[in-house]
Amino acid sequence: MLKTFDLVLIGVMTATAAVTYTIKHRAELKLEEVHRLEAEIKLEEDTIDLLKADWALQSQPNRLERLVNAYNAELQLQPTESTALVHAKELPMLKSEVPVPDTTEAKAGASGAKGATVASAKGATDKAQPVPTPAPRGAAAQRGLVQDDEADEIETGSVE
């Protein structure tokens, strides 16, 4: 009847069938994951395309010109002059990099040398003017109901 060899072959066939089914099941799970990731990538690409189109609409010169004309009295915008553009190396130092002033220079300047007075007067005109801070906008801000921190917060939406 059934010999030992036949029983071993039946066991091997059952084991290979189980291994084959497990491998097939794992491959199907990976394929589902690939399809899910492809769908996510497609959604992100569509979102990027939508945001690029929105940016193109928002930055149209005609629209910006209308906004400038509408809010000119409030914003008081001025054209940028070509002399106002600087290179990165021309920007001022960080506060942490500013050297500590020497007290002996201040005493020498106070001694009354005429050349130092002319140089200090000329240096005072070369210093950059302080940047004015904008006043809060809107009716609540005009009544003083909005704090400075709240005026700078902007609510943004999520693309998800």
C-alpha positions as CSV (number, residue, x, y, z in Angstrom):
1,M,0.0,0.0,0.0
2,L,1.5,3.3,1.0
3,K,5.2,3.1,1.5
4,T,7.3,5.5,3.6
5,F,8.6,7.1,0.5
6,D,5.1,7.9,-0.7
7,L,4.3,9.6,2.7
8,V,7.5,11.6,2.5
9,L,6.6,12.8,-1.0
10,I,3.1,13.8,0.1
11,G,4.6,15.8,3.0
12,V,7.1,17.5,0.7
13,M,4.3,18.4,-1.8
14,T,2.1,19.8,1.0
15,A,5.1,21.9,2.3
16,T,5.9,23.2,-1.1
17,A,2.3,24.1,-1.7
18,A,2.2,26.0,1.6
19,V,5.4,27.8,0.8
20,T,4.2,28.7,-2.7
21,Y,0.9,30.0,-1.2
22,T,2.8,32.1,1.4
23,I,5.1,33.6,-1.3
24,K,2.1,34.4,-3.5
25,H,0.2,36.1,-0.7
26,R,3.3,38.2,0.2
27,A,3.7,39.2,-3.4
28,E,0.0,40.3,-3.6
29,L,0.4,42.4,-0.4
30,K,3.5,44.1,-1.9
31,L,1.6,44.7,-5.1
32,E,-1.2,46.4,-3.2
33,E,1.4,48.5,-1.4
34,V,2.9,49.5,-4.7
35,H,-0.5,50.5,-6.1
36,R,-1.2,52.5,-2.9
37,L,2.1,54.3,-3.1
38,E,1.5,55.1,-6.8
39,A,-1.9,56.6,-5.9
40,E,-0.2,58.7,-3.2
41,I,2.5,59.9,-5.7
42,K,-0.2,60.8,-8.3
43,L,-2.1,62.7,-5.6
44,E,1.0,64.7,-4.6
45,E,1.8,65.4,-8.3
46,D,-1.7,66.6,-8.9
47,T,-1.5,68.8,-5.8
48,I,1.8,70.3,-6.9
49,D,0.3,71.0,-10.4
50,L,-2.7,72.7,-8.7
51,L,-0.4,74.8,-6.5
52,K,1.7,75.8,-9.4
53,A,-1.4,76.9,-11.3
54,D,-2.6,78.8,-8.3
55,W,0.8,80.5,-7.9
56,A,0.7,81.5,-11.6
57,L,-2.8,83.1,-11.1
58,Q,-1.7,84.9,-7.9
59,S,1.5,86.3,-9.3
60,Q,0.1,87.7,-12.6
61,P,1.4,91.2,-13.2
62,N,-2.0,92.6,-14.0
63,R,-3.5,91.3,-10.7
64,L,-0.5,92.6,-8.7
65,E,-0.8,96.0,-10.3
66,R,-4.5,96.2,-9.4
67,L,-3.6,95.3,-5.8
68,V,-0.9,97.8,-5.6
69,N,-3.2,100.5,-6.9
70,A,-6.0,99.5,-4.5
71,Y,-3.8,99.4,-1.4
72,N,-1.3,102.1,-2.4
73,A,-2.6,104.6,0.3
74,E,-2.3,102.0,3.0
75,L,0.9,100.3,2.1
76,Q,2.8,103.3,0.6
77,L,4.9,101.1,-1.6
78,Q,7.9,102.6,-3.5
79,P,9.8,101.1,-6.4
80,T,13.1,99.5,-5.6
81,E,16.0,101.4,-6.9
82,S,18.9,99.6,-8.5
83,T,21.3,101.0,-5.8
84,A,19.2,99.4,-3.1
85,L,20.1,95.9,-4.1
86,V,23.1,94.4,-2.3
87,H,25.1,91.2,-2.4
88,A,25.1,88.7,0.5
89,K,28.6,89.8,1.5
90,E,27.5,93.4,1.9
91,L,24.8,92.6,4.6
92,P,25.5,93.6,8.1
93,M,27.0,91.2,10.7
94,L,24.9,89.3,13.2
95,K,24.6,90.9,16.6
96,S,26.7,88.1,18.0
97,E,29.5,89.0,15.6
98,V,29.6,92.7,16.3
99,P,32.8,93.6,18.1
100,V,32.7,95.2,21.5
101,P,33.5,98.9,21.3
102,D,36.8,100.0,22.7
103,T,36.4,102.6,25.5
104,T,39.8,104.2,24.6
105,E,38.3,105.2,21.1
106,A,35.4,106.9,22.7
107,K,37.8,108.9,25.0
108,A,40.0,109.9,22.0
109,G,36.9,111.0,20.1
110,A,35.8,113.2,23.0
111,S,39.3,114.9,23.3
112,G,38.2,117.5,20.7
113,A,40.1,116.6,17.6
114,K,38.5,118.4,14.7
115,G,39.2,115.6,12.2
116,A,37.5,113.1,14.4
117,T,34.4,115.4,14.6
118,V,34.2,115.7,10.8
119,A,34.7,111.9,10.5
120,S,32.1,111.1,13.1
121,A,29.6,113.5,11.5
122,K,30.2,111.9,8.1
123,G,29.9,108.4,9.6
124,A,26.5,109.3,11.2
125,T,25.1,110.1,7.7
126,D,26.5,106.8,6.3
127,K,24.7,104.6,8.8
128,A,21.6,102.8,7.7
129,Q,18.2,104.3,8.7
130,P,16.2,102.2,11.1
131,V,13.5,100.1,9.4
132,P,10.0,101.3,10.5
133,T,7.6,98.7,11.8
134,P,4.2,98.5,10.1
135,A,1.1,99.4,12.1
136,P,-1.4,96.6,12.6
137,R,-4.1,96.5,9.9
138,G,-7.8,96.1,10.2
139,A,-10.6,97.5,12.4
140,A,-9.7,95.3,15.5
141,A,-6.1,96.3,15.2
142,Q,-6.9,100.0,15.0
143,R,-8.9,99.7,18.2
144,G,-5.9,98.0,19.9
145,L,-7.7,94.6,20.3
146,V,-5.1,92.6,18.4
147,Q,-1.7,91.9,19.9
148,D,1.4,92.2,17.7
149,D,2.0,88.4,17.8
150,E,-1.6,87.7,16.6
151,A,-1.3,90.2,13.8
152,D,1.5,88.2,12.2
153,E,-0.3,84.8,12.4
154,I,-1.8,83.6,9.2
155,E,-4.1,80.6,9.0
156,T,-3.1,78.2,6.2
157,G,-4.9,75.2,4.8
158,S,-3.6,71.7,4.4
159,V,-3.5,69.9,1.1
160,E,-4.3,66.6,2.8
